[in-house]
Amino acid sequence: MRIAALVGALLAVPVFLGLSGVDPVPVLVLMGLLAVVVSMPQVRGAAQRVGERRHAPAIPEVAFDDIGGQSRAKKELMEGLEFLAQEARARRLGIRPLRGILLAGPPGTGKTLLAKAAAHYTRSAFVACAGSEFVEMYAGVGAQRVREVFDRARRLARQAGHGSTIVFLDEIEVLGGKRGAHHSHMEYDQTLNQLLIEMDGIGSGDDARVLVVGATNRPDLLDDALLRPGRFDRVVRVDLPDREDRFQILRVHTRNKPLAEGVDLMRVARETFGFSGAHLESLANEAAILAMRASAPVVEERFFLEAIDKVMLGDRLDRRPTSAELRRIAVHETGHALVGEVYRPGSVATLTITPRGQTLGYVRRAPADDVLIETRADLLADIAVALAGGLAEEILLDGRSTGAAQDLEQALAAARRIVLVGMSPLGVVDEELVPREALHRAVGEILAEVEAQVRAVLLSHRERILEVAERLMTEERMDGQALRAALGLGGGRGLRVS
Ligand code: ATP
């Protein structure tokens, strides 16, 4: 609008001069010259910079307090940021400025949030881009983009109010993958080289403070040159949250939701083993949606529990299984659940035969604590639970079905693991050197031994399994407590393998 008004006013000048009898040609020539100068790239760039100053990007609003859990990652990141926050002191002490911090961890664990919080904490401007934005078919374009990003970051850092800029490079493995590994490697290599050049230039006699925060879930793919001292000096692991962290994340995402009295978020945290922060955010949102659908004024615990299943398995399938299929699924799942309770009393959280996503029924087990290492007994229990579904079908129905295929894969994987970590009669083995038949035999023996035990358990509980399966067919879903009551197991007292 303003530009149109200005052009209009400028055009009016020669018209006015012409009407007043003054020769407008010299004025027109002067205006033409002015237009050429203004359209020159350097001048346009300067004008743009002025524009940027007016529309300086806000410092991100996300603070470290808005990130649930991740206390170790936050601490390590904040230590790294001290160099930025106290740059003058660091310089006096002759400390080379930190140029890059790499956040490595699975998707949805809060890496972007951490980078934003880092900018908030250091009052830095924030420039974010993803590795894929630099990937181009044409040689040199990626490198040019890298240059532009860093030029922009330096400009922003110099602007009043921001002493520094954090450049966040998401999916950095796309841009910083090992050189020579791509078909169009020339282009990739040039882009990565440019990033290395830009990073090496940080802090060398430049008043603009720039810190690169990279994020990846595949740090193994990164070119070694990126991880050398002076580039990504620090690698901060951002792991999936454990139970306490899940609780903290749930608290963050329920801050803006009215919760019913007595909602036990710790219980929800316990039942969401393996969920990422992004899953938990979605879970809290789903729970609120369920409350709205039920016209409930507050979000009750049952909505959270229902939302767990939704987030895990996606929406319900349209096709309902036939009653024969349903019966098979019910027997199969009850077999898993019963044996789950035998090996780990009190471990079954939910048992359902409602088809959702790709899964026809499932048993969710809530581990008492998150485990980092597994014993032989743990792995044997996993095998037993995995085998129990198909075996229950075999014992109580007319044979097995394809529904057990995935279970068998799990059982095989666990048995293989036992052998390969030296917990079988073969002793410590070298995976490369152990003969395939010996490996196959050792795995087969483990599976056969567990299968015999599971068969005995199932045979001695035939009636109970059928009763629970019948009930499941009408109720579709049972929680762990109801299951234990139906099996006659209360207070965490488990069955024993005979
Ligand atoms: P990706 O690797 O897929 O890019 P990411 O690790 O960068 O994922 P974010 O984008 O930071 O993950 O997180 C996605 C969303 O998940 C966030 O917007 C937030 O709602 C939620 N979230 C993830 N981790 C946390 C956390 N620790 N605390 C609170 N919310 C979280």
Residues whose N, C-alpha, C, O or C-beta is under 5 A from the ligand:
A	BS01	ATP	D66 I67 G68 Q70 P106 P107 G108 T109 G110 K111 T112 L113 I249 V252 G277 A278 E281
